[in-house]
Amino acid sequence: MLTEFKRYGLDNYRRLTGGLQILGALALLAGLFYSPLAITGSAGLSVLMFMGLTVRIYLRDSFIQSAPALFYALLNMMLFLAMFNVFD
């Protein structure tokens, strides 16, 4: 990942991004017991992954290279919406 962040020109934000991802994961885990944390975690991770997808598109990466960011952005968005019973 270090070389990827350097390729993006975002190597100064690598630790911040990793920290935010860990916080988002912990919020999702804690959200099993307190749902507002799941809402916050899924929203935050969705934003992070959509930003990652935006960087991939800006760098003109292939669909295969961009697919994980798209997948996780949509997955977290679905979790976020599920918290509000949108799918019922």
N, C-alpha and C positions, 0 to 999 in steps of 0.2 A: 504494500500500500504506500510505502514511502516514495517509491518511484512514480506511482500514479499521481500522488499529490504534487510532486515536483513537475510532472508533465502538465498538470492542470494549472500550474503557477499558484497553487494554494498551499504550499508546504508550511506556511506559517499558521495555517488553520487546522492542521492535522490533529493536534492534541485536543483542540476545542471540539472538533467534529466527533472524535472518538469519545470524549467525555459526555457530549450531548447524547450520543447513541447509547452509552451505558446508562445514563440517567433515564432515557426513554424506556429502555428495557426494564429497568428497576421499577419505573412507574407502572408499566404494564403488569409486572409481577405483583406489585402491591395493589394494583387495581382489582385483583381477584378478591380482595377483602374490603376495599374502599373505592367504589367506582369512579369518583371524580379524578383519581390518579390515573386510571385507565384512559379516561377521556383526554386528559392532558398529555399522557405519554403517546397515545396513538396520534393525536394531532401534531405533536412535536416531531415525531418520527416521519409522519407524512410530509411535513414541510421540509425536513432534512432530505428526504429521498426525492421529492420533486425538485429541490435545488440541485441535488446531485444529477438528476436527469437533465436539468437545464444546462449544466456544465457539459455533460456528455453531448448534448445536441449542439451546443456552441462549438465544441471541439470537432464536430462532425464524426463522432464515433459511429460504428456500425450499430444496427439494431441489436445484434447479438451482444455487443459490449454494453449497450444501454438497457437491455431487457431486465437485468436484476434490479436496477434502480426503479424502473417502471413497475415491476412486480411488487416490490416492497412498498412503494408509494401507494399503489392501489390497495394492497392488503391492509395497510395501516388506515387508509381512508375508510375501508369497509368496516374495520373494527371501530373506528370513530363513529361512523353512522349507526352501527349496530347498538351502540350505547344509548342512542336516542330512539331505538325501536323503529327505525326508518323502513326496515325490511318486512315489517308485519303487515 
